[in-house]
Amino acid sequence: MKIFDGKQCVTALKANLKQKIEELPENKRKPKLAALLVGDLAASQLYVKNKVKTCEEIGMISEVIRAEENISHNDLLEIIYRLNSDETVDGYIVQLPLPKQIDESKILLAIDPKKDVDGFHPHNLGLMLLGLETFVPATPKGIMSILKSEKIKTAGAHCVVIGRSNIVGTPMALLLSRKGIDCTVTLVHSQTKNIKEFCASADILIAAIGKANFVTADMVKDGAVVIDVGINRIDDPSTPKGYRVVGDVDFEHVKEKASFITPVPGGVGMLTVISLIENTWMSFCRTENIANG
Ligand SMILES: NC(=O)c1ccc[n+]([C@@H]2O[C@H](COP(=O)([O-])OP(=O)(O)OC[C@H]3O[C@@H](n4cnc5c(N)ncnc54)[C@H](OP(=O)(O)O)[C@@H]3O)[C@@H](O)[C@H]2O)c1
């Protein structure tokens, strides 16, 4: 059994991008990622901070645009339009969730698809559905990088994805079923009957639910590949913070059955930021007519 080393994988991906940026001609501008942060939610601030830090490490420019929690829908749209027309910005993200007074779907629709590096715009989701080059949402993209870097055999494998969210489960199921990846995919959710049986037949099991330790050892086939997307806080008085972060998979028991497993923390989550930044690089290459090698 192998436990995935997210840090090692990300270090390699970062080094690859850093080198590409370093090799840009001196007279060429550097790629730039912007992040729009509304309000002061601690988790959102932390996510944006990680994105900025990664940009700095690889030599990409980043900018954080902060807006007050009580910003009006129209004022937020104004910021979006400004980012759309700012030629120095290759891609930007609107950190979710947004405050109640904002219509999230209208904001996401206003993002220029050419700068939608989160890949949430219907235009980009449509391109992905057709198998055309586009910005793939960061978490599924990161999981595809894991499967590729670990040389996990996907052709003909039965893959069960638990969870059907627009940002993880649904795009994941789609990507795995594409020609060239060739998994046979089952997508299960809260209304699925016999979920245990489905999971136990999976060669590749991907859990994106948001429920601590949901996947137990009896739900996993011997030798399966187990990818844990979940991020859940559970109380743990023995830690200084009083809690710890666990995934959707009962790691300690499932690792005894799996042939490969991603831990939480230190697994899929490590790949999400670099995948977003890879999308920004792709946007930069399109604008600057650079082969995205
Ligand atoms: N590592 C990362 O970088 C990363 C990125 C994104 C998300 N996450 C984490 O991944 C988890 C999932 O995120 P998300 O945004 O996809 O969550 P979400 O939007 O809440 O979707 C959860 C999905 O799980 C399904 N589900 C809930 N309870 C279930 C049950 N008892 N049996 C079967 N399916 C069940 C839901 O089914 P219904 O559709 O029927 O309600 C839904 O499709 C969360 O812990 C989140 O924090 C991690």
The ligand as an ORCA input file, in Angstrom:
! r2SCAN-3c Opt
* xyz 0 1
  N      -9.374     19.047     -0.884
  C      -9.882     20.118     -1.494
  O      -9.164     20.911     -2.069
  C     -11.365     20.302     -1.498
  C     -11.976     21.099     -2.464
  C     -13.381     21.179     -2.454
  C     -14.111     20.521     -1.478
  N     -13.449     19.800     -0.526
  C     -14.167     19.056      0.519
  O     -14.813     17.958     -0.117
  C     -16.045     17.682      0.535
  C     -17.146     17.775     -0.494
  O     -17.207     19.093     -0.993
  P     -18.339     19.579     -2.004
  O     -18.171     21.027     -2.223
  O     -18.359     18.639     -3.163
  O     -19.632     19.321     -1.055
  P     -21.167     19.527     -1.285
  O     -21.456     20.556     -2.314
  O     -21.748     19.686      0.077
  O     -21.638     18.116     -1.882
  C     -21.613     16.966     -1.099
  C     -22.118     15.787     -1.908
  O     -22.085     14.657     -1.070
  C     -23.344     13.996     -1.148
  N     -23.682     13.371      0.120
  C     -23.942     13.974      1.301
  N     -24.251     13.068      2.219
  C     -24.206     11.867      1.629
  C     -24.431     10.544      2.051
  N     -24.793     10.264      3.319
  N     -24.277      9.545      1.159
  C     -23.923      9.810     -0.107
  N     -23.686     11.045     -0.581
  C     -23.828     12.061      0.281
  C     -24.362     15.053     -1.494
  O     -25.446     14.436     -2.114
  P     -26.744     15.254     -2.622
  O     -26.309     15.941     -3.885
  O     -27.760     14.217     -2.838
  O     -27.084     16.234     -1.534
  C     -23.552     15.955     -2.403
  O     -23.652     15.548     -3.744
  C     -16.133     18.700      1.672
  O     -15.600     18.120      2.845
  C     -15.249     19.829      1.220
  O     -14.704     20.577      2.298
  C     -12.109     19.669     -0.535
*
